[in-house]
């Protein structure tokens, strides 16, 4: 079965950094688009970043462009999100997503607060 297990979330001060990881299993990881989404209380889930399978082409939401970097290690079946210059508005549950049968992870909480 498909499994997506996020880790690396936590509490960080504004301006700080976190790196999220998503350990994937149960599908041919390297052949599928991977994404990070986030959802804050009272808001809809939104796409944060996406990484394709051809030349690791990436897409970012305007709100995070220049601050976040999505990457993947196909040898380790792992997706990453490097988050720099964090803002309070980045506070949300962050979800790993794969285009393989449209599967989601359980999410990891990121809280940006002083």
C-alpha positions in Angstrom: 0.0 0.0 0.0 1.0 3.6 -0.6 2.6 5.3 2.5 3.7 8.9 2.8 5.1 9.8 6.2 6.0 13.4 6.9 8.5 14.6 9.5 10.5 17.6 10.5 7.7 20.0 11.5 7.8 21.9 14.8 7.9 25.3 16.4 10.3 27.9 14.9 10.8 31.7 15.3 10.0 34.1 12.5 13.0 34.2 10.1 14.0 30.7 11.0 14.3 27.6 9.0 12.9 24.0 8.9 13.4 21.1 6.6 10.4 18.8 6.1 10.8 15.2 4.9 8.4 12.8 3.3 9.3 9.1 3.3 7.4 7.4 0.4 6.8 3.7 -0.2 4.4 1.4 -2.0 4.7 3.0 -5.5 7.5 3.8 -8.1 8.5 7.1 -6.5 10.7 8.3 -9.2 8.0 8.1 -11.9 5.5 10.4 -10.2 5.0 14.1 -9.5 5.4 15.0 -5.8 4.0 18.0 -4.0 3.7 19.8 -0.7 0.4 21.3 0.3 -0.5 23.1 3.5 -3.7 23.9 5.4 -4.2 26.5 8.1 -7.3 26.5 10.4 -10.4 27.8 8.6 -8.6 27.9 5.2 -8.6 25.6 2.3 -5.7 23.3 1.5 -3.3 25.0 -0.9 -0.4 23.9 -3.1 2.9 25.1 -1.7 5.4 23.4 -4.1 5.5 20.7 -6.8 8.4 18.8 -8.3 8.1 17.0 -11.6 9.9 13.9 -12.9 11.6 15.5 -15.9 14.8 17.3 -14.9 13.2 17.9 -11.4 11.3 20.9 -12.8 9.6 22.8 -9.9 6.7 25.1 -9.2 6.1 27.3 -6.2 3.2 29.3 -4.8 3.9 33.0 -5.1 3.7 33.3 -1.3 6.7 31.0 -0.8 8.8 31.6 -4.0 12.3 32.5 -3.1 12.0 31.2 0.5 11.1 27.5 0.1 12.9 24.8 -2.0 11.4 21.5 -2.9 13.7 18.6 -3.8 13.6 14.8 -4.1 16.0 12.0 -3.6 14.8 9.1 -5.8 17.4 6.7 -4.4 15.9 7.2 -0.9 12.3 7.6 -2.0 12.2 10.8 -0.1 10.7 14.3 -0.8 12.0 17.4 1.0 10.9 20.9 1.6 13.5 23.4 2.8 11.7 26.3 4.4 13.7 29.5 5.0 12.8 33.0 6.2 9.7 31.6 7.8 6.8 33.9 8.5 3.8 33.5 10.9 1.6 33.1 7.9 3.4 29.9 7.0 1.9 28.3 10.1 -0.1 25.3 8.9 -0.3 21.6 8.7 2.0 20.5 5.8 1.0 17.5 3.7 3.0 15.4 1.3 1.2 14.4 -1.9 1.8 12.1 -4.8 0.1 12.0 -8.1 0.1 8.2 -7.8 -3.6 7.4 -7.2 -3.8 10.9 -5.6 -2.5 9.9 -2.2 -1.8 12.1 0.8 0.3 11.9 3.9 -1.1 12.5 7.4 0.6 15.9 7.7 3.1 17.6 10.0 2.5 20.8 12.0 4.6 23.8 11.3 4.2 26.7 13.8 6.0 30.0 13.2 5.9 32.2 16.3 8.1 34.1 18.7 
